[in-house]
Amino acid sequence: MLFDTHVHLNAEQFDSDLNEVIGRAKESGVEKMVVVGFDRPTIKKAMELVEEYDFLYASVGWHPVDAIDMTDEDLVWIEELSAHPKVVALGEMGLDYHWDKSPKDVQKEVFRKQIRLARKVQLPIVIHNRDATADIVEILKEENAQEVGGIMHCFSGSAETAMECVELNFYISLGGPVTFKNAKKPKEVANVVPIEKLLVETDCPYLAPHPYRGKRNEPAYVRLVAEEIASIKEISIEEVEKITTQNALRVFNIQADR
């Protein structure tokens, strides 16, 4: 059994063949997935999907690139949705300094507001980080995010930073890049972080693993991520499947039979 902790099955790339994509995921051993919503349209679609499929769960939040668009009403709406039994996390949230749509100070304020909301409703958080590691770690510490913990989604930082995040009660989630031949950092992270603190994800339709790099990613490919971690850690794929699934159930507070 595999648990893909971060999918965007709510993306338009899956509009024409969603059932086939889900079928291939099931055939590959993927039994649970978390659909991530990060603005009004994607959150709405994520909620529709979790109502339709019993093995899908949702994470709802506001993406840092679009932080400038978030209103107080949006935050209230996210809080209301957090009470839904299939909403298991808030996010993806965080900082993204690669794109300049939202000023850094706006991103930081929206990030802080969402961490405070997560602590209020007692849900873990899903962190998006692009070129902003130092500021993210600083804000997580200042806002006592370790109280709820969460996931460093598609982690791309150093092994040292990964361990600092583990100390802050976060799991390290690895995706397609760990399979890339030239991906030195993700491979080091997979080696150093204890398997009990690792998760697997696809971030589909983005970041497809080797040998599908550059093509549309889908949840079935999360097995390739798990196989690469097994190879790096020199343990069996079965062990990676079992422990990363247990980790996901724990961080999202999902009962195994739910």
N, C-alpha and C positions, 0 to 999 in steps of 0.2 A: 504493500500500500504506500502511495506517495501523496503528499499534501503540497499542492502548489499554492504558496502563501501570497502570491501577488499576480493577479491576472486582470486584463482589461477586456473581458468578453463583452463589455458594454461599448467597445469601440466599433466604429462603422466598418472597419476591416472584416468584421465577423457577421455583418448583416445578412449576407447571402447564404452562409453555410454553417450557422452556429451549431445546429444539431449534429452535423457531421464532425465538427471540431470536438464537441463534447464526447461523441462516440469514440473518436480516436484516443482521447484522453483516458476514458474508461478502459479501453483495450490495453493502454500502456500502464495501467495500474494506478492511475490518479483517481483517488476516491473522494477527495475534498479540495475545494478551491475557495479563495477569498477574492471577490470581485471588488476592485478599488474604484470609488467615485471621487472626483477631485474638483468638480464644479457642478452647477445646477443640472445640466443635461446628463452628465455621466453618473451623478448620484441617483437621479430619477431612474435611469436605465438599470443601474445596479440593484436598486430596490425591486424593480419589476422582475429581474432575473432570480433573485433569492426567493421571491414568492413562488416562482414557477418551478424551480429545481431544488429538491430537498438537500442536495450535497453542496450547494453553493451558499456562501456567507458573504457579508458585505463589510467593507471599511469605508467610512464616509468622512470627508474632510475637504480642505481647500488647498490647491496647489500653489506653491510660492510664486510661480511665474505669473499667475493670475491674482495675486494677493491684492492688487490695486482695485480689483473689481468686487471684492468681497464686502458685503454690507452687514450691518448689525442683524438684519432680518435673516441673512444667510446663516449666521452663527446660531441664532435661535432655532432655525430649521434643523441644523445639524444636531443641536441638543435634543430636539424632539425625536429625531430619528434614532438617536443613541439608545432610546428605550426599547426599540424594536428587538425582539429576541434573536434575530439573525444578524444584527449589527454587532460585530465582535471587536471592532477597533475604530479609532479615529485617525484619519489621514487618507491619502498621503499628504503630509505637511512638511514644512522645513524651509530650506533656503536654496535658491538657485541663482548663482552669480554669473552663469554663462549667458543667459538671456537678460536683456535690460528693460523688459516691459514694465516691471514693478520695481520701484526704488528700494534699495536695501533696507532703509528704515521702515518702510511699509511692510516689507516681507517679514522683518523681525517682529513687528507688532502683531501681525496676523498669526505668526508662529506662536508667540507667547500666549495670545488669546486662546488658541486651540489647545495648547498644553494645559492651561488653567481649566478649560472645559473638560478635558480628559480626566484631570484629577477630581473635578466635581462629580463626574458621572462614573468614575472608576473604570475606565477602559484604557487598554494599552494604545500606544501611538505608533504610526507607521511613518518613518522618516525618509523624506526625499532630500538628498544632498548632492549639489553639483557645485564644485569649486568653492565650498563654503565650510569646510570641516571645522576649523578653529571656532568660528562663530556659532556653529550648531552645538558643539560640545559645551561651549560657554553658556549658551542659553539653556540647554538641558540641565546643566548644574544649577544655574540661577533660579530656574523655575521648578526645581525639585522633581524633575520628570522621572527620576528613579522610583518614585512612589508608585507609578503605574507601569513603568518600563515600556517595552515594545520591541520594534524591529527596525534595524538599520537596513532599509530596502535596497537591494541590488548594490551592496557595499563595494565601493571602489577605492577606499582609502588604504592606508598602510596597515600592516599587522599590529604595529604599536597602537595606532588609533583604534583598531578593532578591539583590542584588549581593554583599552580605556572605556569603550562603550559597553563592553561586557561588565565592567566594574559598576557601570551606571544602570545595571539591570536591563540591558538590551541584548537581544539575539542578533546575530549577524546572518543576513540572508544573502545567498550567492545565486547568481543567475548565469545566463549564457556566457558572459565574458570569461568565467573561470575555465571554459573549454577552449578558449583561443590560445593558439600556440605561443603567442608573444605576450600573454597576460601574466606578467611576473607577479604583480601585487596580489591579484585575487588568488593565485595559486599559493602564495606565501600565507595569505589569510586562512585559506582552507587548511593549510598544514598546521598553523599555530593555534587557531581557535579550537577549543575542545569541542568534540562532536555534540556534546550536550548543550552547546550554545549556538549551533548552526541550524539554519533553515535553508530550504531550496525554493526557488521561484523561477518563473519565466519572464514576468513583466510583458507577456504577450499582449499585442502583436509585435512588440519591440524586442531588440537584443537577442535574436535567435542564436542558439549555440552552434558551434561547429558540428556537422558540415552544412548547416542551413544558414550560415551567417549571410546577412543581407536580404534574406527572404522573410516572409511573414512568420513570426513565431507563433506557437500554439502550445497549450498545456501538455500535450503528449511528449513534448521535447524536454520536459523537466527531468525525465529519466536520464538524459544525457548529462545534465548537471550533477545528478546524484552519482552517476557512474564515474565522473571525473573526480569528485570528492573522495569516492571509495578508492580510486587509484592513487590519489595523492596521499591519503591517510593509510594506505595499505591495509584496508579492512574490506569486508564483503559488502556488496551492494545491498544485500538484505539488512545488514546492520545499519547502513546509512538510511535506508528506507524507514526502518523501525524507529530509530532514534530521532530523526528529523521530523517524523510524523508525530511522535510523542511530544517533541518540543513545540510543534505548531498547536497541537491540542491544548497544551499547557498555557502558552502565551495568549491564545485567544479564549481561554476558559471554555472550551468546547468539550462536552462529554463524548467519549469515544463512540457511543451508539447514537449520538444525535444527528 
